[in-house]
Each structure stands twice: as structure tokens, then as C-alpha cells.
């Protein structure tokens, strides 16, 4: 047998990266299975020792942050593959957004325990907050570029791309289940982005009489608590908050 090749720093670095990747995937799988993890369980999944776990992660919070980043990266890749201008042109805006939210709902259900473990420590873990904000920034930049290009091609309504991008992001974050998104109806996201003037160029109107939530008697428009000195306004009381208002 010939002599074994000497280990170089590049070889050690590559092996260290593979070990860290295996550990992060093991942490993620432990969270998916039980909603929590420990060094022994992760080491067993990654086929290494607990000492190796702590050589890569100083604390369990660091390991949780790494797993959370991995899941967020997967979510960003999924969103980028589902919301594209080519899909909007081929499938239409309605179907593209329905498909995106439907797939995201499946993703969130699959990663429920990972998100639950991360979000529970989000207020106290700066690493988790940084990971979340970093992913959010990347997604907003991608959406802004997509919206700006779609506006130039006449596929998306005009408006500030960054504002529309944040609106779409909020829509996607709040639509993590089919029930919340109400897939049986036309998605609000299509109305948010479509270039149809019928949806966006109509003047704003105030609430109609039957939409008021206040204790106003329209048949007998008398003030509930008297008049202002000008005599042109009346006082009413909100039925929910109890606050006075002018009308």
C-alpha cells in the first residue's frame, strides 16, 4: 500500500461543511418529528458524536437558527419557482396565485413544527430575527424586480414596485392555509396585481348606509347627544368602541 495522501486545509474544510450540512438537516428532521431536539438525537441522525455537534454549534439556539435558515431558503426557492412572469402569461394571474398559495400552504403544514419552534423563540433570539429579516428582504427584492418587469410588459398594474411587493408578501404570509385564503373565491392577490382598470381606477366611496356600524338613526337624523356649536354636525357613539364621533 502506498502512503495515504496528506490532509489539506481544503479537504478538512470540505469535510467540515458536509458535517455541518448533515447536522443542520438532522436538526430540521428532529424538529419535524418531535418539535424539539437535543444534541444526542441530532448526532445519532447525523452519524456523529455529540461533541461534533457542539464543535459546530455553540448552543442549541445556533442550531435552531441554522435549521430555520434552511427552511426559509426552501420557502424562498419554492416561491421563486411558482410566481414568475412566464407562469402569469401562461396560466393567468388568478391561477398562478392560487397555485402559489396552495403549494405554500402545503409547505407550511409540512414544516409546522419547525416554524412553531422558531417563532416561539423569535422575540428573544436575535439570530432567528436576523434570519427572518434577511429572508424577507431577499423576497421583497425579488418581488419588486418581478413586478417592475411585469409592469413594463403590461401584466401587472402600475404602482410603486416595493409597495406592491410588500403587499404580496403580507398576502402570502397570511395565507398559510386554504381556509384562510378562501380558494373558493377569486383571490385578492389577483385584484392586487392585475392591470385591469375596472379594479383599480374606480373612485373610492365611503361606506353605504347599511355598512355603518354606528348607532345612527337614518330615518330620524337627529343628534344622539346634541349638536356642535356650528349646528352642522351631529354626535354619535360607536357601537363597538363606545367612542364619540362626528357625522
C-alpha positions as CSV (number, residue, x, y, z in Angstrom):
1,X,0.0,0.0,0.0
2,X,1.2,3.4,-0.8
3,X,1.2,6.3,1.7
4,X,-2.1,8.0,2.4
5,X,-2.4,11.4,0.9
6,X,-1.9,14.2,3.4
7,X,-5.0,16.1,4.5
8,X,-5.0,19.7,3.3
9,X,-7.0,22.6,4.8
10,X,-9.3,22.4,1.8
11,X,-10.0,18.8,2.5
12,X,-10.8,19.5,6.1
13,X,-12.9,22.4,5.2
14,X,-15.0,20.4,2.7
15,X,-15.5,17.6,5.2
16,X,-16.4,20.2,7.9
17,X,-19.0,21.7,5.5
18,X,-20.5,18.3,4.8
19,X,-20.7,17.5,8.5
20,X,-22.4,20.8,9.3
21,X,-24.9,20.3,6.5
22,X,-25.7,16.9,7.8
23,X,-26.1,18.3,11.3
24,X,-28.5,21.1,10.1
25,X,-30.6,18.6,8.2
26,X,-30.7,16.3,11.3
27,X,-31.8,19.2,13.5
28,X,-34.6,20.0,10.9
29,X,-35.7,16.4,10.8
30,X,-35.8,16.2,14.6
31,X,-37.9,19.3,14.7
32,X,-40.3,17.9,12.1
33,X,-40.7,14.7,14.0
34,X,-41.0,16.0,17.6
35,X,-41.0,19.8,17.6
36,X,-37.8,19.8,19.6
37,X,-34.2,18.4,19.5
38,X,-31.2,17.6,21.6
39,X,-27.5,17.0,20.8
40,X,-27.7,13.2,21.3
41,X,-30.7,12.8,18.9
42,X,-29.1,15.1,16.3
43,X,-25.8,13.4,16.5
44,X,-27.4,10.0,16.1
45,X,-29.2,11.1,13.0
46,X,-26.1,12.7,11.5
47,X,-23.9,9.7,12.4
48,X,-21.5,11.6,14.6
49,X,-20.9,12.3,18.2
50,X,-22.5,15.0,20.5
51,X,-19.0,16.6,20.7
52,X,-19.1,17.1,17.0
53,X,-22.5,18.8,17.3
54,X,-21.1,21.3,19.8
55,X,-18.0,21.9,17.8
56,X,-20.2,23.3,15.0
57,X,-22.9,24.9,17.2
58,X,-22.0,26.7,20.4
59,X,-25.6,26.5,21.7
60,X,-28.9,24.9,20.7
61,X,-30.1,28.3,19.7
62,X,-27.5,28.4,17.0
63,X,-28.5,25.0,15.7
64,X,-32.2,26.1,15.6
65,X,-31.2,29.3,13.7
66,X,-29.4,27.2,11.1
67,X,-32.4,24.9,10.7
68,X,-34.7,27.9,10.4
69,X,-32.5,29.4,7.7
70,X,-32.6,26.1,5.8
71,X,-36.4,26.0,5.9
72,X,-36.7,29.7,4.9
73,X,-34.3,29.2,1.9
74,X,-36.5,26.3,0.8
75,X,-39.6,28.5,1.1
76,X,-37.9,31.3,-1.0
77,X,-36.9,28.8,-3.7
78,X,-40.5,27.5,-3.8
79,X,-42.0,31.0,-4.1
80,X,-39.5,32.0,-6.8
81,X,-40.4,28.9,-8.9
82,X,-44.1,29.4,-8.6
83,X,-44.5,33.2,-9.1
84,X,-42.9,34.0,-12.4
85,X,-44.0,36.2,-15.3
86,X,-43.9,33.2,-17.7
87,X,-46.4,31.4,-15.4
88,X,-48.6,34.5,-15.2
89,X,-48.6,34.7,-19.0
90,X,-49.3,31.0,-19.5
91,X,-51.8,30.3,-16.6
92,X,-53.1,33.8,-15.9
93,X,-52.7,35.8,-12.7
94,X,-55.6,34.1,-10.8
95,X,-54.4,30.5,-11.3
96,X,-50.7,31.4,-10.7
97,X,-51.5,33.0,-7.3
98,X,-53.9,30.2,-6.3
99,X,-51.2,27.6,-7.2
100,X,-48.6,29.5,-5.2
101,X,-50.7,29.8,-2.1
102,X,-51.9,26.2,-2.3
103,X,-48.3,25.0,-2.5
104,X,-47.2,27.3,0.2
105,X,-50.0,26.0,2.4
106,X,-48.7,22.5,1.9
107,X,-45.2,23.7,2.7
108,X,-46.2,25.4,6.0
109,X,-48.2,22.3,7.0
110,X,-45.1,20.1,6.4
111,X,-42.8,22.5,8.3
112,X,-45.3,23.4,11.1
113,X,-43.3,22.2,14.0
114,X,-40.1,23.8,12.7
115,X,-41.8,27.2,12.4
116,X,-43.5,26.8,15.7
117,X,-40.2,26.1,17.5
118,X,-38.5,29.0,15.8
119,X,-41.3,31.6,16.2
120,X,-41.6,30.7,19.9
121,X,-38.1,32.0,20.4
122,X,-38.2,34.8,17.9
123,X,-38.7,37.6,20.4
124,X,-35.6,36.6,22.4
125,X,-33.3,35.1,19.8
126,X,-31.6,37.7,17.7
127,X,-30.2,35.1,15.3
128,X,-33.7,33.9,14.4
129,X,-34.9,37.5,13.9
130,X,-31.9,38.2,11.6
131,X,-32.6,35.1,9.6
132,X,-36.3,36.1,9.2
133,X,-35.5,39.7,8.2
134,X,-32.8,38.5,5.7
135,X,-35.2,36.1,4.0
136,X,-37.9,38.8,3.9
137,X,-35.5,41.3,2.4
138,X,-34.5,38.9,-0.3
139,X,-38.1,38.0,-1.1
140,X,-39.2,41.7,-1.3
141,X,-36.3,42.5,-3.7
142,X,-37.2,39.6,-5.9
143,X,-40.8,40.5,-6.0
144,X,-40.0,44.2,-6.7
145,X,-37.9,43.1,-9.7
146,X,-40.6,40.8,-10.9
147,X,-43.4,43.4,-10.5
148,X,-41.3,46.1,-12.2
149,X,-40.7,43.8,-15.2
150,X,-44.3,42.8,-15.3
151,X,-45.4,46.4,-15.3
152,X,-43.2,47.0,-18.4
153,X,-44.9,44.1,-20.1
154,X,-48.4,45.1,-19.2
155,X,-49.0,42.1,-17.0
156,X,-49.2,43.9,-13.6
157,X,-50.8,47.1,-12.6
158,X,-48.8,50.3,-12.3
159,X,-47.7,51.4,-8.9
160,X,-44.6,51.5,-6.7
161,X,-43.0,48.1,-7.1
162,X,-41.7,48.0,-3.5
163,X,-45.2,48.8,-2.1
164,X,-46.9,46.1,-4.2
165,X,-44.1,43.6,-3.3
166,X,-44.7,44.1,0.4
167,X,-48.4,43.8,-0.1
168,X,-48.0,40.5,-1.9
169,X,-45.6,39.3,0.8
170,X,-48.1,40.1,3.5
171,X,-50.8,38.3,1.5
172,X,-48.6,35.2,1.2
173,X,-47.6,35.2,4.8
174,X,-51.2,35.5,6.0
175,X,-52.5,32.8,3.6
176,X,-50.9,29.7,5.0
177,X,-54.0,27.6,4.9
178,X,-56.6,27.0,2.3
179,X,-59.3,28.1,4.7
180,X,-57.7,31.5,5.4
181,X,-57.2,32.1,1.7
182,X,-60.7,31.1,0.7
183,X,-59.7,29.4,-2.5
184,X,-63.4,29.0,-3.4
185,X,-63.4,32.8,-4.2
186,X,-61.4,34.9,-6.6
187,X,-58.1,35.6,-4.9
188,X,-57.5,39.1,-3.6
189,X,-53.9,38.8,-4.9
190,X,-55.2,38.9,-8.4
191,X,-57.1,42.1,-7.8
192,X,-53.9,43.4,-6.1
193,X,-51.7,43.0,-9.2
194,X,-53.9,42.8,-12.3
195,X,-53.7,45.7,-14.7
196,X,-57.5,45.9,-15.3
197,X,-58.7,49.5,-14.8
198,X,-62.0,48.2,-13.6
199,X,-60.4,47.1,-10.4
200,X,-58.1,50.0,-9.7
201,X,-59.3,53.2,-11.4
202,X,-62.7,53.4,-9.7
203,X,-63.0,56.3,-7.3
204,X,-63.1,55.5,-3.6
205,X,-66.5,55.6,-2.0
206,X,-67.4,55.8,1.7
207,X,-69.4,53.2,3.4
208,X,-73.1,52.9,2.4
209,X,-75.8,53.4,5.0
210,X,-76.2,49.7,5.7
211,X,-72.4,49.3,6.2
212,X,-72.3,51.8,9.1
213,X,-71.5,50.2,12.5
214,X,-72.6,53.2,14.4
215,X,-75.8,54.0,16.3
216,X,-77.2,56.4,13.7
217,X,-81.0,56.6,13.1
218,X,-81.2,57.4,9.4
219,X,-85.0,57.7,9.4
220,X,-84.9,60.3,12.1
221,X,-81.5,62.1,11.6
222,X,-81.4,63.7,15.0
223,X,-78.3,64.1,17.1
224,X,-77.7,61.4,19.7
225,X,-76.1,63.7,22.2
226,X,-76.8,67.2,20.9
227,X,-75.2,69.4,18.3
228,X,-71.9,71.1,17.9
229,X,-71.9,74.9,18.2
230,X,-71.9,75.2,14.4
231,X,-75.1,73.3,14.3
232,X,-74.0,71.5,11.1
233,X,-72.6,68.3,12.7
234,X,-74.1,65.7,15.0
235,X,-72.6,63.4,17.6
236,X,-72.9,59.7,17.6
237,X,-71.4,56.8,19.5
238,X,-69.6,53.8,18.0
239,X,-71.4,50.6,19.0
240,X,-68.1,48.7,19.4
241,X,-65.6,51.1,21.0
242,X,-68.1,53.4,22.6
243,X,-66.2,56.5,21.4
244,X,-68.0,59.6,20.3
245,X,-67.7,60.7,16.7
246,X,-69.0,63.5,14.4
247,X,-71.1,62.8,11.3
